[in-house]
Amino acid sequence: MCDETTFSNDPRDANALTRREFTALSVGASIAMVLPRAANAVDATVAEIDVPTPDGTADCYFAHPLTGAHPAVVIWPDARGIRNTYRQLALRLAESAYSVLVVNPYYRGHRGPVLPDGTDPRQGNVMEILRPLLADLSPETELTDAETMVEFLDTQDVVDTDRQMGTLGFCLGGPATFRTAARFPERVGAGSSFHGVRLVTDQPTSPHLLVPQMDAGFLIAIAEDDDENDPEAKVVLREAFDDAGLHAEIEVYEGAQHSWTTPDSPVHHPKQAERAWNRMLALFETSL
């Protein structure tokens, strides 16, 4: 389990923040760090928006460059859910010229952040808070949300629908990247999973079984401790992508513990997180 182990029609609303405004806010919001800006970064903005779904209203973050239409990316957060660190990550990706939607996975039961910024996921009460929300999630809800978010993005002026989209998942968001890519093989050209959980199981809903339905290249960045707990998963994933004839970069990141890529994680590994982020950018650049 992830951290336990260690619409509006116009997204340019009053809640939107530029990079400079967001950086100032981040200091007061106790975000662990402000991530470095790419040398070729474009000006971008991020806003809180609502997306209607068959199960209610999903509160999301929507980040995109200030001008033009760009490839879309859906981000699926980790077990701690939507929070300021994902606004930061979405804005950073938008500065690389993508239109980025971060989904609150818990919107059916809770709007907004579930835990205060800076909460150590190893605290004893964290799972007591998350467990009932996690119980509402399933492969079926992931698929429903994937369908809704892709359809929403394809109606936005800031999304270039002539180019394929990407998807990125952290921890429990890893399986959602697989379901998104499999549900929309004609739209999703690339997917990335950062320390994704339960990508290979013995159940008929195992994400790895969806690989033949995809037409996307993948980056699967595995934490060293996750690999120690399930060393066969990377082998099964390698075989699945090879059999499907799909490009996949599957790597165990040495010295990186589960959740190392999120800046507010107590085990954040800046060097390895940057390497995973740059490998994702390289995949998106060639595939989207």
C-alpha positions, 0 to 999 in steps of 0.5 A: 500500500502506497504511503503506508509503507514508508467544470468550469467551462473556462479553466482561466477562472479566479482560482488560477495561479501563475508560476510566480503566484504559486511559488509564493503560495507554496512557501506558506502552504508548507510544500516540501520544495519548489521544483526546478523550472526547465530552461525552456519552460513556457508560462503556465497557469493552474486552477481548481475546476469541477468535472461532472462524472456519472458518480458525482463531481470530481474536483481537479487541478487543471494546468496548461500553458497560457497560450496555444493548444497542447497535448493533454496529460491525465495525472492520477495521484497516490494514496494521499490523494489530491493536494498542493504537491500535485498542483506543483507537479501539474504546473511543472508539467504544463511549463513543458507545454502540456495541458494537465488534469490532476484527478481527485481519486476520492471525490465520491467521498471527500472533496479536496485534500484528505490530509493536511499538507506536510502529514507524514504518511507513516503516522498511525492515524493516516490509514484510519482516514484513508481506508474508507476512501480507498474502499470506494475505489475499484477497477470499475471506478478507475475506468469510469473516471478515465472515460470522463477525464479523457472526454472532458479534456477533449472538449478544452480549447487548450488541448490539441486533439490532433496529438495523442495524450499521455497519462501519469500515475503515482502509487495507486494511480499506476493501475489507472494509467494502464486502464486509461491507455487500454480504454483509449488506445487511439488517444493515449500515446504514452503512459508513466507509472511512478512506484505504481502498486498492484500492476501485476496481480493474480486477479483477472483485473490485473493491469498487466493483462491490459497491455495487449489492448494498448497502443502506448509506450510506457515508463515504469519506474519502480522503487527499490523496496517495491522490487524487493517485495515483488521481484517478479513483477518487473519480469511479468511486465517486461514480457507483457510489453514485449509480447504486445510489441510495445516500447516500455522502459522498466527500471528499478531505481537504485536507492529509491524507496516507495513514494520517492518521486513526490516532493512532499514524501519523507523519502523523496529522492531528488536525484532519482525523482529528477531522473524519472521525471526527465525520462517521462518527458523524453517519452512524452516528447517522442510519443505525443 
